[in-house]
Amino acid sequence: MDTPQEGSARETGRAPSVSPPLVTSIIMVLTTVVFLAQLLPSLDLVHRLSFVPALVLEQPWRVLSVALVHEQPSPFHLLANMIGLFFFGSFIERALGRWRFLAIYLLGTVGGSVMVLVLAKPFTVDWVTNNIGASGAVFAIVGVLLVPTQKLDRNIAGVVLFVALNFGYGFLVAGVSWQAHLGGLIAGFVLGCGALLVPRKQSTLVFVLTALGLLLAMLVAGAWRINDAWQIAAM
């Protein structure tokens, strides 16, 4: 796999590492620690950190903290996201570098939350539902893998199959937030295009501008939905 920093394994004579890169490792450890902390009922972390559309103005940090909390007591939800992060995240972090990967993870999380907000009808059950999990962030990483480029040595058919299966599961099984999957996927694809579809010398500037433009678009979309809720409440 070619990387901006080291070139391919054949060119450098180094075998690719089997351990996840630094940012991926930190995220996995932090998320696992929070999952264990969720076992303490007194902390009530799900209700403190989950994303709830009705609370977005009062507690805006929830658009990011949602990625730290997962369903309990079964570890399946956490394991599914961490396995995806381990494989896809490690690959993308090596390909794009730590800071761009971190930006994709964070903006993917925000993108998932914003899509939940935009598609939630004000003052319905969806408006007050606790949304949890790092699925938006993981799907943002997958979105990068869908960018039509030869700069990433990946199995595109396998990536498309992963997306199709997960969206199918989300539509068929109650309680799965396909909205967060969609928001993260779109955010990751947009950021991936900004990083991979431009000449290397311009990629940093274009990526930063793309990230800022995406963040602005998400703020506008969120503001539209909140304004819509205010208008409904005023009737």
Secondary structure as a PSIPRED ss2 file (coil, helix, strand):
# PSIPRED VFORMAT (PSIPRED V4.0)

   1 M C   1.000  0.000  0.000
   2 D C   1.000  0.000  0.000
   3 T C   1.000  0.000  0.000
   4 P C   1.000  0.000  0.000
   5 Q C   1.000  0.000  0.000
   6 E C   1.000  0.000  0.000
   7 G C   1.000  0.000  0.000
   8 S C   1.000  0.000  0.000
   9 A H   0.000  1.000  0.000
  10 R H   0.000  1.000  0.000
  11 E H   0.000  1.000  0.000
  12 T H   0.000  1.000  0.000
  13 G C   1.000  0.000  0.000
  14 R C   1.000  0.000  0.000
  15 A C   1.000  0.000  0.000
  16 P C   1.000  0.000  0.000
  17 S C   1.000  0.000  0.000
  18 V C   1.000  0.000  0.000
  19 S C   1.000  0.000  0.000
  20 P C   1.000  0.000  0.000
  21 P C   1.000  0.000  0.000
  22 L H   0.000  1.000  0.000
  23 V H   0.000  1.000  0.000
  24 T H   0.000  1.000  0.000
  25 S H   0.000  1.000  0.000
  26 I H   0.000  1.000  0.000
  27 I H   0.000  1.000  0.000
  28 M H   0.000  1.000  0.000
  29 V H   0.000  1.000  0.000
  30 L H   0.000  1.000  0.000
  31 T H   0.000  1.000  0.000
  32 T H   0.000  1.000  0.000
  33 V H   0.000  1.000  0.000
  34 V H   0.000  1.000  0.000
  35 F H   0.000  1.000  0.000
  36 L H   0.000  1.000  0.000
  37 A H   0.000  1.000  0.000
  38 Q C   1.000  0.000  0.000
  39 L C   1.000  0.000  0.000
  40 L C   1.000  0.000  0.000
  41 P H   0.000  1.000  0.000
  42 S H   0.000  1.000  0.000
  43 L H   0.000  1.000  0.000
  44 D C   1.000  0.000  0.000
  45 L H   0.000  1.000  0.000
  46 V H   0.000  1.000  0.000
  47 H H   0.000  1.000  0.000
  48 R H   0.000  1.000  0.000
  49 L H   0.000  1.000  0.000
  50 S C   1.000  0.000  0.000
  51 F E   0.000  0.000  1.000
  52 V C   1.000  0.000  0.000
  53 P H   0.000  1.000  0.000
  54 A H   0.000  1.000  0.000
  55 L H   0.000  1.000  0.000
  56 V C   1.000  0.000  0.000
  57 L C   1.000  0.000  0.000
  58 E C   1.000  0.000  0.000
  59 Q C   1.000  0.000  0.000
  60 P C   1.000  0.000  0.000
  61 W C   1.000  0.000  0.000
  62 R H   0.000  1.000  0.000
  63 V H   0.000  1.000  0.000
  64 L H   0.000  1.000  0.000
  65 S H   0.000  1.000  0.000
  66 V H   0.000  1.000  0.000
  67 A H   0.000  1.000  0.000
  68 L H   0.000  1.000  0.000
  69 V C   1.000  0.000  0.000
  70 H C   1.000  0.000  0.000
  71 E C   1.000  0.000  0.000
  72 Q C   1.000  0.000  0.000
  73 P C   1.000  0.000  0.000
  74 S C   1.000  0.000  0.000
  75 P C   1.000  0.000  0.000
  76 F H   0.000  1.000  0.000
  77 H H   0.000  1.000  0.000
  78 L H   0.000  1.000  0.000
  79 L H   0.000  1.000  0.000
  80 A H   0.000  1.000  0.000
  81 N H   0.000  1.000  0.000
  82 M H   0.000  1.000  0.000
  83 I H   0.000  1.000  0.000
  84 G H   0.000  1.000  0.000
  85 L H   0.000  1.000  0.000
  86 F H   0.000  1.000  0.000
  87 F H   0.000  1.000  0.000
  88 F H   0.000  1.000  0.000
  89 G H   0.000  1.000  0.000
  90 S H   0.000  1.000  0.000
  91 F H   0.000  1.000  0.000
  92 I H   0.000  1.000  0.000
  93 E H   0.000  1.000  0.000
  94 R H   0.000  1.000  0.000
  95 A H   0.000  1.000  0.000
  96 L H   0.000  1.000  0.000
  97 G C   1.000  0.000  0.000
  98 R H   0.000  1.000  0.000
  99 W H   0.000  1.000  0.000
 100 R H   0.000  1.000  0.000
 101 F H   0.000  1.000  0.000
 102 L H   0.000  1.000  0.000
 103 A H   0.000  1.000  0.000
 104 I H   0.000  1.000  0.000
 105 Y H   0.000  1.000  0.000
 106 L H   0.000  1.000  0.000
 107 L H   0.000  1.000  0.000
 108 G H   0.000  1.000  0.000
 109 T H   0.000  1.000  0.000
 110 V H   0.000  1.000  0.000
 111 G H   0.000  1.000  0.000
 112 G H   0.000  1.000  0.000
 113 S H   0.000  1.000  0.000
 114 V H   0.000  1.000  0.000
 115 M H   0.000  1.000  0.000
 116 V H   0.000  1.000  0.000
 117 L H   0.000  1.000  0.000
 118 V H   0.000  1.000  0.000
 119 L H   0.000  1.000  0.000
 120 A C   1.000  0.000  0.000
 121 K C   1.000  0.000  0.000
 122 P C   1.000  0.000  0.000
 123 F C   1.000  0.000  0.000
 124 T C   1.000  0.000  0.000
 125 V H   0.000  1.000  0.000
 126 D H   0.000  1.000  0.000
 127 W H   0.000  1.000  0.000
 128 V H   0.000  1.000  0.000
 129 T C   1.000  0.000  0.000
 130 N C   1.000  0.000  0.000
 131 N E   0.000  0.000  1.000
 132 I C   1.000  0.000  0.000
 133 G C   1.000  0.000  0.000
 134 A C   1.000  0.000  0.000
 135 S H   0.000  1.000  0.000
 136 G H   0.000  1.000  0.000
 137 A H   0.000  1.000  0.000
 138 V H   0.000  1.000  0.000
 139 F H   0.000  1.000  0.000
 140 A H   0.000  1.000  0.000
 141 I H   0.000  1.000  0.000
 142 V H   0.000  1.000  0.000
 143 G H   0.000  1.000  0.000
 144 V H   0.000  1.000  0.000
 145 L H   0.000  1.000  0.000
 146 L C   1.000  0.000  0.000
 147 V C   1.000  0.000  0.000
 148 P C   1.000  0.000  0.000
 149 T C   1.000  0.000  0.000
 150 Q C   1.000  0.000  0.000
 151 K C   1.000  0.000  0.000
 152 L C   1.000  0.000  0.000
 153 D C   1.000  0.000  0.000
 154 R C   1.000  0.000  0.000
 155 N C   1.000  0.000  0.000
 156 I H   0.000  1.000  0.000
 157 A H   0.000  1.000  0.000
 158 G H   0.000  1.000  0.000
 159 V H   0.000  1.000  0.000
 160 V H   0.000  1.000  0.000
 161 L H   0.000  1.000  0.000
 162 F H   0.000  1.000  0.000
 163 V H   0.000  1.000  0.000
 164 A H   0.000  1.000  0.000
 165 L H   0.000  1.000  0.000
 166 N H   0.000  1.000  0.000
 167 F H   0.000  1.000  0.000
 168 G H   0.000  1.000  0.000
 169 Y H   0.000  1.000  0.000
 170 G H   0.000  1.000  0.000
 171 F H   0.000  1.000  0.000
 172 L H   0.000  1.000  0.000
 173 V C   1.000  0.000  0.000
 174 A C   1.000  0.000  0.000
 175 G C   1.000  0.000  0.000
 176 V C   1.000  0.000  0.000
 177 S C   1.000  0.000  0.000
 178 W H   0.000  1.000  0.000
 179 Q H   0.000  1.000  0.000
 180 A H   0.000  1.000  0.000
 181 H H   0.000  1.000  0.000
 182 L H   0.000  1.000  0.000
 183 G H   0.000  1.000  0.000
 184 G H   0.000  1.000  0.000
 185 L H   0.000  1.000  0.000
 186 I H   0.000  1.000  0.000
 187 A H   0.000  1.000  0.000
 188 G H   0.000  1.000  0.000
 189 F H   0.000  1.000  0.000
 190 V H   0.000  1.000  0.000
 191 L H   0.000  1.000  0.000
 192 G H   0.000  1.000  0.000
 193 C H   0.000  1.000  0.000
 194 G H   0.000  1.000  0.000
 195 A H   0.000  1.000  0.000
 196 L H   0.000  1.000  0.000
 197 L C   1.000  0.000  0.000
 198 V C   1.000  0.000  0.000
 199 P C   1.000  0.000  0.000
 200 R H   0.000  1.000  0.000
 201 K H   0.000  1.000  0.000
 202 Q H   0.000  1.000  0.000
 203 S H   0.000  1.000  0.000
 204 T H   0.000  1.000  0.000
 205 L H   0.000  1.000  0.000
 206 V H   0.000  1.000  0.000
 207 F H   0.000  1.000  0.000
 208 V H   0.000  1.000  0.000
 209 L H   0.000  1.000  0.000
 210 T H   0.000  1.000  0.000
 211 A H   0.000  1.000  0.000
 212 L H   0.000  1.000  0.000
 213 G H   0.000  1.000  0.000
 214 L H   0.000  1.000  0.000
 215 L H   0.000  1.000  0.000
 216 L H   0.000  1.000  0.000
 217 A H   0.000  1.000  0.000
 218 M H   0.000  1.000  0.000
 219 L H   0.000  1.000  0.000
 220 V H   0.000  1.000  0.000
 221 A H   0.000  1.000  0.000
 222 G H   0.000  1.000  0.000
 223 A H   0.000  1.000  0.000
 224 W H   0.000  1.000  0.000
 225 R H   0.000  1.000  0.000
 226 I H   0.000  1.000  0.000
 227 N H   0.000  1.000  0.000
 228 D H   0.000  1.000  0.000
 229 A H   0.000  1.000  0.000
 230 W H   0.000  1.000  0.000
 231 Q H   0.000  1.000  0.000
 232 I H   0.000  1.000  0.000
 233 A H   0.000  1.000  0.000
 234 A H   0.000  1.000  0.000
 235 M C   1.000  0.000  0.000
